[in-house]
Amino acid sequence: MKTKLKSAAAKQIAPATKAPAPLKLELRKTFQFEAAHLLPHLPLKHKCRRLHGHSFQAEIVVAGECDPQLGWVMDYADISAAFKPLWEQLDHYYLNDIAGLENPTSENLAVWIWDRLKPRLPLLTEVVVAETCTARCVYRG
């Protein structure tokens, strides 16, 4: 009986406190680049088989817990720094000449970006490539 009272008293004195769950957030950073390409595996008469260009947008998405002291998941500058070497390879270039982009569909471009960014951005969750304002591809690794 004494043990039961002692346990009940202990619970009243030191109630279990639940720490607030860390905030899980997603950051999105968009980059633009101009590039030309053609899709070599399409029929000869298809318009995308001919040389043409796009004002591409690449949206890089990272997700993670918000650092309670800093108040952020990560610095947007770190996303920019990770993407910069890729941007320098893509902007104002003919995509078909880039290793791994011999068939530069938006799908292949999204995977190409993912494969090169993931080692630099472990929190990467999504790459979105838009080749026009109405056509985009989402890759989630």
N, CA, C and O atoms as CSV, one atom per row, in Angstrom:
chain,resi,resn,atom,element,x,y,z
A,1,MET,N,N,0.817,-1.195,0.000
A,1,MET,CA,C,0.000,0.000,0.000
A,1,MET,C,C,0.859,1.255,0.000
A,1,MET,O,O,0.573,2.224,-0.704
A,2,LYS,N,N,1.914,1.219,0.802
A,2,LYS,CA,C,2.815,2.351,0.880
A,2,LYS,C,C,3.447,2.642,-0.496
A,2,LYS,O,O,3.617,3.802,-0.870
A,3,THR,N,N,3.789,1.587,-1.240
A,3,THR,CA,C,4.404,1.736,-2.558
A,3,THR,C,C,3.447,2.408,-3.530
A,3,THR,O,O,3.854,3.260,-4.318
A,4,LYS,N,N,2.172,2.026,-3.476
A,4,LYS,CA,C,1.183,2.627,-4.366
A,4,LYS,C,C,1.042,4.113,-4.097
A,4,LYS,O,O,0.943,4.904,-5.034
A,5,LEU,N,N,1.030,4.502,-2.834
A,5,LEU,CA,C,0.912,5.913,-2.493
A,5,LEU,C,C,2.139,6.686,-2.959
A,5,LEU,O,O,2.029,7.801,-3.469
A,6,LYS,N,N,3.301,6.082,-2.777
A,6,LYS,CA,C,4.532,6.741,-3.175
A,6,LYS,C,C,4.551,6.956,-4.700
A,6,LYS,O,O,4.971,8.016,-5.162
A,7,SER,N,N,4.105,5.971,-5.477
A,7,SER,CA,C,4.069,6.092,-6.934
A,7,SER,C,C,3.100,7.182,-7.358
A,7,SER,O,O,3.411,7.983,-8.239
A,8,ALA,N,N,1.947,7.217,-6.746
A,8,ALA,CA,C,0.951,8.226,-7.084
A,8,ALA,C,C,1.463,9.615,-6.741
A,8,ALA,O,O,1.248,10.560,-7.500
A,9,ALA,N,N,2.130,9.746,-5.619
A,9,ALA,CA,C,2.668,11.040,-5.210
A,9,ALA,C,C,3.757,11.492,-6.180
A,9,ALA,O,O,3.844,12.673,-6.517
A,10,ALA,N,N,4.576,10.560,-6.623
A,10,ALA,CA,C,5.650,10.908,-7.549
A,10,ALA,C,C,5.078,11.432,-8.863
A,10,ALA,O,O,5.618,12.367,-9.453
A,11,LYS,N,N,3.991,10.831,-9.312
A,11,LYS,CA,C,3.366,11.280,-10.556
A,11,LYS,C,C,2.805,12.684,-10.403
A,11,LYS,O,O,2.849,13.476,-11.345
A,12,GLN,N,N,2.276,13.003,-9.220
A,12,GLN,CA,C,1.716,14.332,-9.001
A,12,GLN,C,C,2.816,15.382,-8.896
A,12,GLN,O,O,2.648,16.510,-9.358
A,13,ILE,N,N,3.916,15.019,-8.302
A,13,ILE,CA,C,5.002,15.980,-8.113
A,13,ILE,C,C,5.707,16.259,-9.443
A,13,ILE,O,O,5.985,17.414,-9.763
A,14,ALA,N,N,5.993,15.230,-10.207
A,14,ALA,CA,C,6.732,15.392,-11.458
A,14,ALA,C,C,5.922,14.827,-12.623
A,14,ALA,O,O,6.204,13.731,-13.107
A,15,PRO,N,N,4.920,15.575,-13.067
A,15,PRO,CA,C,4.129,15.072,-14.191
A,15,PRO,C,C,5.000,14.978,-15.447
A,15,PRO,O,O,5.914,15.776,-15.657
A,16,ALA,N,N,4.691,13.998,-16.254
A,16,ALA,CA,C,5.440,13.819,-17.497
A,16,ALA,C,C,5.183,15.011,-18.410
A,16,ALA,O,O,4.036,15.332,-18.722
A,17,THR,N,N,6.244,15.652,-18.828
A,17,THR,CA,C,6.095,16.776,-19.759
A,17,THR,C,C,6.534,16.311,-21.136
A,17,THR,O,O,7.556,15.644,-21.297
A,18,LYS,N,N,5.763,16.668,-22.087
A,18,LYS,CA,C,6.041,16.261,-23.455
A,18,LYS,C,C,6.715,17.432,-24.175
A,18,LYS,O,O,6.161,18.529,-24.247
A,19,ALA,N,N,7.897,17.190,-24.698
A,19,ALA,CA,C,8.597,18.232,-25.445
A,19,ALA,C,C,7.846,18.497,-26.744
A,19,ALA,O,O,7.331,17.570,-27.368
A,20,PRO,N,N,7.784,19.761,-27.149
A,20,PRO,CA,C,7.097,20.042,-28.411
A,20,PRO,C,C,7.822,19.363,-29.573
A,20,PRO,O,O,9.051,19.315,-29.624
A,21,ALA,N,N,7.040,18.854,-30.479
A,21,ALA,CA,C,7.622,18.189,-31.654
A,21,ALA,C,C,8.369,19.221,-32.494
A,21,ALA,O,O,7.899,20.348,-32.655
A,22,PRO,N,N,9.527,18.843,-33.029
A,22,PRO,CA,C,10.253,19.793,-33.875
A,22,PRO,C,C,9.443,20.105,-35.134
A,22,PRO,O,O,8.740,19.247,-35.667
A,23,LEU,N,N,9.556,21.331,-35.587
A,23,LEU,CA,C,8.845,21.731,-36.797
A,23,LEU,C,C,9.515,21.111,-38.014
A,23,LEU,O,O,10.726,21.240,-38.195
A,24,LYS,N,N,8.737,20.444,-38.840
A,24,LYS,CA,C,9.251,19.898,-40.093
A,24,LYS,C,C,8.793,20.828,-41.211
A,24,LYS,O,O,7.598,21.044,-41.412
A,25,LEU,N,N,9.758,21.365,-41.925
A,25,LEU,CA,C,9.458,22.366,-42.941
A,25,LEU,C,C,10.123,22.017,-44.265
A,25,LEU,O,O,11.038,21.197,-44.331
A,26,GLU,N,N,9.637,22.661,-45.310
A,26,GLU,CA,C,10.143,22.456,-46.658
A,26,GLU,C,C,10.580,23.807,-47.209
A,26,GLU,O,O,9.856,24.795,-47.084
A,27,LEU,N,N,11.754,23.851,-47.815
A,27,LEU,CA,C,12.247,25.062,-48.469
A,27,LEU,C,C,12.292,24.818,-49.968
A,27,LEU,O,O,12.638,23.727,-50.421
A,28,ARG,N,N,11.939,25.846,-50.733
A,28,ARG,CA,C,11.978,25.756,-52.192
A,28,ARG,C,C,12.778,26.937,-52.726
A,28,ARG,O,O,12.518,28.086,-52.368
A,29,LYS,N,N,13.741,26.649,-53.574
A,29,LYS,CA,C,14.572,27.690,-54.189
A,29,LYS,C,C,14.544,27.460,-55.688
A,29,LYS,O,O,14.819,26.357,-56.160
A,30,THR,N,N,14.210,28.509,-56.440
A,30,THR,CA,C,14.062,28.402,-57.889
A,30,THR,C,C,15.228,29.081,-58.603
A,30,THR,O,O,15.651,30.178,-58.239
A,31,PHE,N,N,15.729,28.404,-59.617
A,31,PHE,CA,C,16.821,28.922,-60.442
A,31,PHE,C,C,16.358,28.935,-61.892
A,31,PHE,O,O,15.585,28.073,-62.310
A,32,GLN,N,N,16.825,29.903,-62.649
A,32,GLN,CA,C,16.468,29.997,-64.060
A,32,GLN,C,C,17.716,29.846,-64.912
A,32,GLN,O,O,18.799,30.299,-64.542
A,33,PHE,N,N,17.547,29.204,-66.054
A,33,PHE,CA,C,18.641,29.130,-67.020
A,33,PHE,C,C,18.065,28.999,-68.420
A,33,PHE,O,O,16.986,28.443,-68.625
A,34,GLU,N,N,18.809,29.524,-69.364
A,34,GLU,CA,C,18.439,29.468,-70.773
A,34,GLU,C,C,19.282,28.379,-71.419
A,34,GLU,O,O,20.491,28.314,-71.199
A,35,ALA,N,N,18.655,27.534,-72.205
A,35,ALA,CA,C,19.417,26.467,-72.854
A,35,ALA,C,C,18.696,25.979,-74.106
A,35,ALA,O,O,17.478,26.102,-74.239
A,36,ALA,N,N,19.485,25.426,-75.013
A,36,ALA,CA,C,18.954,24.834,-76.241
A,36,ALA,C,C,19.081,23.323,-76.157
A,36,ALA,O,O,19.944,22.791,-75.459
A,37,HIS,N,N,18.206,22.645,-76.880
A,37,HIS,CA,C,18.288,21.187,-76.963
A,37,HIS,C,C,17.431,20.690,-78.111
A,37,HIS,O,O,16.684,21.444,-78.734
A,38,LEU,N,N,17.559,19.417,-78.367
A,38,LEU,CA,C,16.632,18.714,-79.247
A,38,LEU,C,C,16.486,17.318,-78.671
A,38,LEU,O,O,17.366,16.834,-77.959
A,39,LEU,N,N,15.389,16.685,-78.976
A,39,LEU,CA,C,15.123,15.343,-78.445
A,39,LEU,C,C,15.350,14.332,-79.569
A,39,LEU,O,O,14.489,14.151,-80.429
A,40,PRO,N,N,16.517,13.673,-79.559
A,40,PRO,CA,C,16.958,12.872,-80.705
A,40,PRO,C,C,16.180,11.589,-80.963
A,40,PRO,O,O,16.303,11.011,-82.043
A,41,HIS,N,N,15.396,11.133,-80.017
A,41,HIS,CA,C,14.703,9.857,-80.196
A,41,HIS,C,C,13.262,10.012,-80.686
A,41,HIS,O,O,12.543,9.024,-80.833
A,42,LEU,N,N,12.851,11.235,-80.933
A,42,LEU,CA,C,11.494,11.470,-81.437
A,42,LEU,C,C,11.472,11.325,-82.957
A,42,LEU,O,O,12.519,11.385,-83.602
A,43,PRO,N,N,10.283,11.133,-83.531
A,43,PRO,CA,C,10.186,11.066,-84.996
A,43,PRO,C,C,10.728,12.357,-85.624
A,43,PRO,O,O,10.626,13.432,-85.033
A,44,LEU,N,N,11.295,12.242,-86.805
A,44,LEU,CA,C,11.917,13.389,-87.478
A,44,LEU,C,C,10.992,14.593,-87.616
A,44,LEU,O,O,11.452,15.734,-87.561
A,45,LYS,N,N,9.707,14.357,-87.792
A,45,LYS,CA,C,8.773,15.469,-88.003
A,45,LYS,C,C,8.258,16.098,-86.706
A,45,LYS,O,O,7.559,17.111,-86.750
A,46,HIS,N,N,8.588,15.522,-85.572
A,46,HIS,CA,C,8.129,16.084,-84.292
A,46,HIS,C,C,8.845,17.408,-84.028
A,46,HIS,O,O,10.053,17.510,-84.238
A,47,LYS,N,N,8.112,18.414,-83.571
A,47,LYS,CA,C,8.712,19.744,-83.373
A,47,LYS,C,C,9.857,19.731,-82.354
A,47,LYS,O,O,10.782,20.536,-82.463
A,48,CYS,N,N,9.810,18.842,-81.381
A,48,CYS,CA,C,10.868,18.801,-80.362
A,48,CYS,C,C,12.119,18.071,-80.842
A,48,CYS,O,O,13.136,18.055,-80.149
A,49,ARG,N,N,12.045,17.471,-82.017
A,49,ARG,CA,C,13.225,16.837,-82.613
A,49,ARG,C,C,14.145,17.914,-83.209
A,49,ARG,O,O,15.347,17.702,-83.373
A,50,ARG,N,N,13.551,19.075,-83.528
A,50,ARG,CA,C,14.335,20.181,-84.081
A,50,ARG,C,C,15.006,20.964,-82.948
A,50,ARG,O,O,14.519,20.994,-81.818
A,51,LEU,N,N,16.117,21.585,-83.277
A,51,LEU,CA,C,16.818,22.421,-82.311
A,51,LEU,C,C,15.907,23.556,-81.856
A,51,LEU,O,O,15.326,24.260,-82.682
A,52,HIS,N,N,15.785,23.729,-80.553
A,52,HIS,CA,C,14.979,24.806,-79.983
A,52,HIS,C,C,15.485,25.095,-78.572
A,52,HIS,O,O,16.325,24.365,-78.046
A,53,GLY,N,N,14.980,26.141,-77.976
A,53,GLY,CA,C,15.445,26.505,-76.641
A,53,GLY,C,C,14.305,26.780,-75.688
A,53,GLY,O,O,13.149,26.918,-76.088
A,54,HIS,N,N,14.658,26.855,-74.419
A,54,HIS,CA,C,13.684,27.138,-73.364
A,54,HIS,C,C,14.295,28.077,-72.332
A,54,HIS,O,O,15.514,28.155,-72.176
A,55,SER,N,N,13.432,28.774,-71.648
A,55,SER,CA,C,13.803,29.477,-70.422
A,55,SER,C,C,13.416,28.523,-69.298
A,55,SER,O,O,12.297,28.569,-68.787
A,56,PHE,N,N,14.348,27.662,-68.922
A,56,PHE,CA,C,14.087,26.629,-67.924
A,56,PHE,C,C,14.038,27.220,-66.522
A,56,PHE,O,O,14.666,28.238,-66.231
A,57,GLN,N,N,13.283,26.561,-65.675
A,57,GLN,CA,C,13.327,26.820,-64.237
A,57,GLN,C,C,13.586,25.489,-63.548
A,57,GLN,O,O,12.985,24.468,-63.884
A,58,ALA,N,N,14.484,25.522,-62.585
A,58,ALA,CA,C,14.732,24.347,-61.747
A,58,ALA,C,C,14.407,24.749,-60.318
A,58,ALA,O,O,15.003,25.676,-59.769
A,59,GLU,N,N,13.469,24.052,-59.733
A,59,GLU,CA,C,13.103,24.309,-58.338
A,59,GLU,C,C,13.719,23.197,-57.494
A,59,GLU,O,O,13.480,22.012,-57.728
A,60,ILE,N,N,14.506,23.599,-56.521
A,60,ILE,CA,C,15.197,22.663,-55.646
A,60,ILE,C,C,14.477,22.692,-54.303
A,60,ILE,O,O,14.297,23.755,-53.708
A,61,VAL,N,N,14.070,21.521,-53.833
A,61,VAL,CA,C,13.277,21.428,-52.607
A,61,VAL,C,C,14.041,20.606,-51.575
A,61,VAL,O,O,14.486,19.492,-51.850
A,62,VAL,N,N,14.182,21.176,-50.389
A,62,VAL,CA,C,14.771,20.454,-49.261
A,62,VAL,C,C,13.750,20.455,-48.132
A,62,VAL,O,O,12.902,21.345,-48.056
A,63,ALA,N,N,13.831,19.467,-47.266
A,63,ALA,CA,C,12.904,19.388,-46.137
A,63,ALA,C,C,13.653,18.858,-44.929
A,63,ALA,O,O,14.556,18.029,-45.044
A,64,GLY,N,N,13.257,19.354,-43.775
A,64,GLY,CA,C,13.884,18.891,-42.548
A,64,GLY,C,C,13.302,19.601,-41.346
A,64,GLY,O,O,12.326,20.345,-41.442
A,65,GLU,N,N,13.925,19.350,-40.222
A,65,GLU,CA,C,13.467,19.964,-38.980
A,65,GLU,C,C,14.063,21.356,-38.842
A,65,GLU,O,O,15.221,21.599,-39.182
A,66,CYS,N,N,13.246,22.249,-38.340
A,66,CYS,CA,C,13.683,23.618,-38.107
A,66,CYS,C,C,14.563,23.652,-36.861
A,66,CYS,O,O,14.152,23.202,-35.791
A,67,ASP,N,N,15.761,24.183,-37.001
A,67,ASP,CA,C,16.655,24.335,-35.858
A,67,ASP,C,C,16.034,25.359,-34.914
A,67,ASP,O,O,15.836,26.507,-35.314
A,68,PRO,N,N,15.717,24.979,-33.663
A,68,PRO,CA,C,15.021,25.906,-32.768
A,68,PRO,C,C,15.839,27.151,-32.435
A,68,PRO,O,O,15.268,28.207,-32.162
A,69,GLN,N,N,17.145,27.043,-32.453
A,69,GLN,CA,C,17.969,28.207,-32.135
A,69,GLN,C,C,18.119,29.131,-33.346
A,69,GLN,O,O,17.965,30.346,-33.226
A,70,LEU,N,N,18.422,28.551,-34.513
A,70,LEU,CA,C,18.611,29.369,-35.708
A,70,LEU,C,C,17.290,29.812,-36.324
A,70,LEU,O,O,17.207,30.876,-36.937
A,71,GLY,N,N,16.257,28.986,-36.157
A,71,GLY,CA,C,14.955,29.320,-36.716
A,71,GLY,C,C,14.812,28.972,-38.189
A,71,GLY,O,O,13.915,29.483,-38.860
A,72,TRP,N,N,15.683,28.111,-38.702
A,72,TRP,CA,C,15.580,27.702,-40.100
A,72,TRP,C,C,15.992,26.244,-40.287
A,72,TRP,O,O,16.618,25.638,-39.417
A,73,VAL,N,N,15.624,25.701,-41.443
A,73,VAL,CA,C,16.018,24.339,-41.805
A,73,VAL,C,C,17.461,24.368,-42.304
A,73,VAL,O,O,18.296,23.567,-41.884
A,74,MET,N,N,17.733,25.298,-43.199
A,74,MET,CA,C,19.095,25.524,-43.696
A,74,MET,C,C,19.142,26.889,-44.357
A,74,MET,O,O,18.104,27.493,-44.626
A,75,ASP,N,N,20.320,27.361,-44.613
A,75,ASP,CA,C,20.519,28.652,-45.259
A,75,ASP,C,C,20.228,28.508,-46.757
A,75,ASP,O,O,20.756,27.607,-47.410
A,76,TYR,N,N,19.393,29.391,-47.293
A,76,TYR,CA,C,19.121,29.368,-48.734
A,76,TYR,C,C,20.415,29.525,-49.537
A,76,TYR,O,O,20.519,29.017,-50.654
A,77,ALA,N,N,21.393,30.223,-48.971
A,77,ALA,CA,C,22.679,30.401,-49.653
A,77,ALA,C,C,23.377,29.060,-49.872
A,77,ALA,O,O,24.112,28.899,-50.846
A,78,ASP,N,N,23.155,28.103,-48.979
A,78,ASP,CA,C,23.747,26.771,-49.153
A,78,ASP,C,C,23.114,26.035,-50.339
A,78,ASP,O,O,23.789,25.283,-51.042
A,79,ILE,N,N,21.828,26.258,-50.552
A,79,ILE,CA,C,21.153,25.664,-51.716
A,79,ILE,C,C,21.720,26.292,-52.991
A,79,ILE,O,O,22.020,25.596,-53.961
A,80,SER,N,N,21.860,27.613,-52.970
A,80,SER,CA,C,22.421,28.317,-54.133
A,80,SER,C,C,23.841,27.856,-54.433
A,80,SER,O,O,24.191,27.629,-55.591
A,81,ALA,N,N,24.653,27.719,-53.401
A,81,ALA,CA,C,26.044,27.287,-53.589
A,81,ALA,C,C,26.111,25.872,-54.159
A,81,ALA,O,O,26.979,25.573,-54.979
A,82,ALA,N,N,25.206,25.009,-53.731
A,82,ALA,CA,C,25.188,23.631,-54.235
A,82,ALA,C,C,24.755,23.589,-55.701
A,82,ALA,O,O,25.262,22.778,-56.477
A,83,PHE,N,N,23.820,24.460,-56.079
A,83,PHE,CA,C,23.310,24.437,-57.451
A,83,PHE,C,C,24.206,25.187,-58.437
A,83,PHE,O,O,24.172,24.903,-59.634
A,84,LYS,N,N,24.997,26.128,-57.957
A,84,LYS,CA,C,25.784,26.992,-58.847
A,84,LYS,C,C,26.636,26.227,-59.867
A,84,LYS,O,O,26.615,26.592,-61.043
A,85,PRO,N,N,27.388,25.180,-59.478
A,85,PRO,CA,C,28.178,24.466,-60.493
A,85,PRO,C,C,27.316,23.832,-61.593
A,85,PRO,O,O,27.750,23.724,-62.739
A,86,LEU,N,N,26.116,23.420,-61.245
A,86,LEU,CA,C,25.213,22.850,-62.252
A,86,LEU,C,C,24.692,23.947,-63.168
A,86,LEU,O,O,24.638,23.783,-64.387
A,87,TRP,N,N,24.310,25.068,-62.564
A,87,TRP,CA,C,23.818,26.206,-63.344
A,87,TRP,C,C,24.870,26.640,-64.355
A,87,TRP,O,O,24.548,26.956,-65.501
A,88,GLU,N,N,26.136,26.653,-63.924
A,88,GLU,CA,C,27.222,27.056,-64.818
A,88,GLU,C,C,27.389,26.086,-65.987
A,88,GLU,O,O,27.859,26.485,-67.052
A,89,GLN,N,N,27.018,24.837,-65.808
A,89,GLN,CA,C,27.073,23.853,-66.896
A,89,GLN,C,C,25.879,23.972,-67.840
A,89,GLN,O,O,25.981,23.639,-69.021
A,90,LEU,N,N,24.743,24.449,-67.313
A,90,LEU,CA,C,23.497,24.448,-68.073
A,90,LEU,C,C,23.188,25.763,-68.775
A,90,LEU,O,O,22.721,25.757,-69.914
A,91,ASP,N,N,23.437,26.877,-68.122
A,91,ASP,CA,C,22.981,28.173,-68.627
A,91,ASP,C,C,23.688,28.557,-69.926
A,91,ASP,O,O,24.916,28.625,-69.993
A,92,HIS,N,N,22.876,28.805,-70.954
A,92,HIS,CA,C,23.346,29.191,-72.283
A,92,HIS,C,C,24.229,28.129,-72.939
A,92,HIS,O,O,25.203,28.445,-73.623
A,93,TYR,N,N,23.868,26.869,-72.716
A,93,TYR,CA,C,24.565,25.760,-73.362
A,93,TYR,C,C,23.575,24.898,-74.134
A,93,TYR,O,O,22.362,24.967,-73.937
A,94,TYR,N,N,24.138,24.088,-75.014
A,94,TYR,CA,C,23.378,23.093,-75.765
A,94,TYR,C,C,23.368,21.831,-74.910
A,94,TYR,O,O,24.394,21.162,-74.781
A,95,LEU,N,N,22.222,21.502,-74.329
A,95,LEU,CA,C,22.132,20.431,-73.337
A,95,LEU,C,C,22.596,19.080,-73.868
A,95,LEU,O,O,23.173,18.290,-73.121
A,96,ASN,N,N,22.356,18.808,-75.133
A,96,ASN,CA,C,22.747,17.511,-75.704
A,96,ASN,C,C,24.251,17.257,-75.633
A,96,ASN,O,O,24.681,16.105,-75.687
A,97,ASP,N,N,25.055,18.309,-75.514
A,97,ASP,CA,C,26.512,18.163,-75.433
A,97,ASP,C,C,27.008,17.867,-74.020
A,97,ASP,O,O,28.197,17.606,-73.832
A,98,ILE,N,N,26.132,17.900,-73.035
A,98,ILE,CA,C,26.530,17.677,-71.641
A,98,ILE,C,C,26.442,16.183,-71.330
A,98,ILE,O,O,25.429,15.541,-71.608
A,99,ALA,N,N,27.506,15.644,-70.755
A,99,ALA,CA,C,27.535,14.211,-70.408
A,99,ALA,C,C,26.349,13.860,-69.516
A,99,ALA,O,O,26.114,14.493,-68.486
A,100,GLY,N,N,25.612,12.843,-69.934
A,100,GLY,CA,C,24.437,12.406,-69.193
A,100,GLY,C,C,23.145,13.036,-69.676
A,100,GLY,O,O,22.062,12.631,-69.256
A,101,LEU,N,N,23.249,14.026,-70.558
A,101,LEU,CA,C,22.051,14.701,-71.084
A,101,LEU,C,C,21.954,14.580,-72.607
A,101,LEU,O,O,21.462,15.489,-73.276
A,102,GLU,N,N,22.412,13.487,-73.132
A,102,GLU,CA,C,22.354,13.290,-74.578
A,102,GLU,C,C,20.912,13.249,-75.087
A,102,GLU,O,O,20.657,13.553,-76.252
A,103,ASN,N,N,19.981,12.878,-74.229
A,103,ASN,CA,C,18.546,12.909,-74.535
A,103,ASN,C,C,17.893,13.791,-73.462
A,103,ASN,O,O,17.289,13.276,-72.521
A,104,PRO,N,N,18.016,15.122,-73.604
A,104,PRO,CA,C,17.669,16.038,-72.518
A,104,PRO,C,C,16.181,16.374,-72.385
A,104,PRO,O,O,15.775,17.525,-72.547
A,105,THR,N,N,15.392,15.366,-72.093
A,105,THR,CA,C,13.988,15.616,-71.758
A,105,THR,C,C,13.949,16.284,-70.384
A,105,THR,O,O,14.940,16.252,-69.654
A,106,SER,N,N,12.836,16.878,-70.031
A,106,SER,CA,C,12.740,17.476,-68.691
A,106,SER,C,C,12.858,16.398,-67.619
A,106,SER,O,O,13.375,16.649,-66.531
A,107,GLU,N,N,12.375,15.194,-67.932
A,107,GLU,CA,C,12.490,14.079,-66.987
A,107,GLU,C,C,13.955,13.721,-66.743
A,107,GLU,O,O,14.386,13.580,-65.599
A,108,ASN,N,N,14.715,13.577,-67.834
A,108,ASN,CA,C,16.133,13.239,-67.694
A,108,ASN,C,C,16.921,14.367,-67.039
A,108,ASN,O,O,17.859,14.116,-66.283
A,109,LEU,N,N,16.545,15.593,-67.324
A,109,LEU,CA,C,17.213,16.738,-66.709
A,109,LEU,C,C,16.962,16.773,-65.200
A,109,LEU,O,O,17.878,17.064,-64.431
A,110,ALA,N,N,15.743,16.483,-64.772
A,110,ALA,CA,C,15.428,16.458,-63.336
A,110,ALA,C,C,16.254,15.396,-62.616
A,110,ALA,O,O,16.779,15.649,-61.531
A,111,VAL,N,N,16.371,14.217,-63.206
A,111,VAL,CA,C,17.171,13.139,-62.601
A,111,VAL,C,C,18.650,13.517,-62.598
A,111,VAL,O,O,19.349,13.260,-61.618
A,112,TRP,N,N,19.131,14.118,-63.673
A,112,TRP,CA,C,20.528,14.551,-63.783
A,112,TRP,C,C,20.857,15.545,-62.668
A,112,TRP,O,O,21.896,15.438,-62.018
A,113,ILE,N,N,19.970,16.504,-62.455
A,113,ILE,CA,C,20.182,17.489,-61.384
A,113,ILE,C,C,20.175,16.787,-60.032
A,113,ILE,O,O,21.059,17.027,-59.209
A,114,TRP,N,N,19.191,15.922,-59.790
A,114,TRP,CA,C,19.094,15.190,-58.517
A,114,TRP,C,C,20.389,14.437,-58.209
A,114,TRP,O,O,20.941,14.544,-57.114
A,115,ASP,N,N,20.858,13.676,-59.195
A,115,ASP,CA,C,22.047,12.839,-58.987
A,115,ASP,C,C,23.272,13.660,-58.592
A,115,ASP,O,O,24.132,13.174,-57.859
A,116,ARG,N,N,23.355,14.881,-59.065
A,116,ARG,CA,C,24.497,15.727,-58.753
A,116,ARG,C,C,24.300,16.563,-57.495
A,116,ARG,O,O,25.278,16.950,-56.855
A,117,LEU,N,N,23.074,16.842,-57.134
A,117,LEU,CA,C,22.795,17.663,-55.945
A,117,LEU,C,C,22.677,16.865,-54.657
A,117,LEU,O,O,23.088,17.339,-53.598
A,118,LYS,N,N,22.131,15.676,-54.730
A,118,LYS,CA,C,21.851,14.900,-53.510
A,118,LYS,C,C,23.084,14.734,-52.618
A,118,LYS,O,O,22.957,14.863,-51.400
A,119,PRO,N,N,24.278,14.453,-53.171
A,119,PRO,CA,C,25.450,14.352,-52.287
A,119,PRO,C,C,25.790,15.669,-51.576
A,119,PRO,O,O,26.337,15.658,-50.473
A,120,ARG,N,N,25.466,16.799,-52.210
A,120,ARG,CA,C,25.754,18.113,-51.622
A,120,ARG,C,C,24.633,18.603,-50.716
A,120,ARG,O,O,24.862,19.398,-49.803
A,121,LEU,N,N,23.422,18.125,-50.974
A,121,LEU,CA,C,22.240,18.542,-50.211
A,121,LEU,C,C,21.526,17.300,-49.684
A,121,LEU,O,O,20.571,16.837,-50.308
A,122,PRO,N,N,21.959,16.756,-48.565
A,122,PRO,CA,C,21.325,15.538,-48.038
A,122,PRO,C,C,19.832,15.702,-47.744
A,122,PRO,O,O,19.094,14.717,-47.733
A,123,LEU,N,N,19.382,16.939,-47.504
A,123,LEU,CA,C,17.966,17.176,-47.210
A,123,LEU,C,C,17.116,17.309,-48.477
A,123,LEU,O,O,15.918,17.578,-48.389
A,124,LEU,N,N,17.723,17.122,-49.653
A,124,LEU,CA,C,16.999,17.234,-50.917
A,124,LEU,C,C,15.853,16.223,-50.968
A,124,LEU,O,O,16.044,15.037,-50.698
A,125,THR,N,N,14.656,16.714,-51.319
A,125,THR,CA,C,13.492,15.831,-51.422
A,125,THR,C,C,12.828,15.871,-52.796
A,125,THR,O,O,12.049,14.984,-53.142
A,126,GLU,N,N,13.143,16.906,-53.578
A,126,GLU,CA,C,12.416,17.065,-54.836
A,126,GLU,C,C,13.186,18.000,-55.765
A,126,GLU,O,O,13.794,18.977,-55.328
A,127,VAL,N,N,13.144,17.679,-57.047
A,127,VAL,CA,C,13.652,18.570,-58.090
A,127,VAL,C,C,12.521,18.751,-59.094
A,127,VAL,O,O,11.962,17.776,-59.595
A,128,VAL,N,N,12.191,20.000,-59.380
A,128,VAL,CA,C,11.147,20.310,-60.356
A,128,VAL,C,C,11.810,21.040,-61.522
A,128,VAL,O,O,12.489,22.048,-61.323
A,129,VAL,N,N,11.613,20.536,-62.724
A,129,VAL,CA,C,12.146,21.192,-63.916
A,129,VAL,C,C,10.966,21.644,-64.758
A,129,VAL,O,O,10.119,20.841,-65.148
A,130,ALA,N,N,10.923,22.951,-65.035
A,130,ALA,CA,C,9.880,23.512,-65.900
A,130,ALA,C,C,10.545,23.992,-67.180
A,130,ALA,O,O,11.486,24.785,-67.147
A,131,GLU,N,N,10.048,23.505,-68.301
A,131,GLU,CA,C,10.610,23.964,-69.573
A,131,GLU,C,C,9.760,25.066,-70.192
A,131,GLU,O,O,10.226,25.799,-71.064
A,132,THR,N,N,8.512,25.184,-69.741
A,132,THR,CA,C,7.652,26.308,-70.116
A,132,THR,C,C,6.880,26.700,-68.859
A,132,THR,O,O,7.021,26.067,-67.812
A,133,CYS,N,N,6.074,27.737,-68.969
A,133,CYS,CA,C,5.302,28.157,-67.793
A,133,CYS,C,C,4.158,27.192,-67.483
A,133,CYS,O,O,3.534,27.300,-66.427
A,134,THR,N,N,3.875,26.252,-68.388
A,134,THR,CA,C,2.777,25.309,-68.142
A,134,THR,C,C,3.205,23.845,-68.146
A,134,THR,O,O,2.370,22.964,-67.939
A,135,ALA,N,N,4.481,23.568,-68.377
A,135,ALA,CA,C,4.941,22.177,-68.460
A,135,ALA,C,C,6.125,21.963,-67.529
A,135,ALA,O,O,7.170,22.597,-67.671
A,136,ARG,N,N,5.940,21.055,-66.572
A,136,ARG,CA,C,7.010,20.794,-65.607
A,136,ARG,C,C,7.046,19.326,-65.235
A,136,ARG,O,O,6.063,18.601,-65.387
A,137,CYS,N,N,8.196,18.905,-64.748
A,137,CYS,CA,C,8.413,17.533,-64.308
A,137,CYS,C,C,8.887,17.570,-62.860
A,137,CYS,O,O,9.705,18.412,-62.491
A,138,VAL,N,N,8.373,16.657,-62.045
A,138,VAL,CA,C,8.769,16.571,-60.635
A,138,VAL,C,C,9.453,15.229,-60.413
A,138,VAL,O,O,8.915,14.179,-60.765
A,139,TYR,N,N,10.647,15.276,-59.824
A,139,TYR,CA,C,11.379,14.046,-59.482
A,139,TYR,C,C,11.654,14.048,-57.990
A,139,TYR,O,O,12.156,15.029,-57.442
A,140,ARG,N,N,11.320,12.940,-57.337
A,140,ARG,CA,C,11.491,12.828,-55.888
A,140,ARG,C,C,12.478,11.737,-55.491
A,140,ARG,O,O,12.406,11.211,-54.380
A,141,GLY,N,N,13.375,11.402,-56.367
A,141,GLY,CA,C,14.428,10.439,-56.049
A,141,GLY,C,C,13.909,9.091,-55.742
A,141,GLY,O,O,14.686,8.180,-55.456
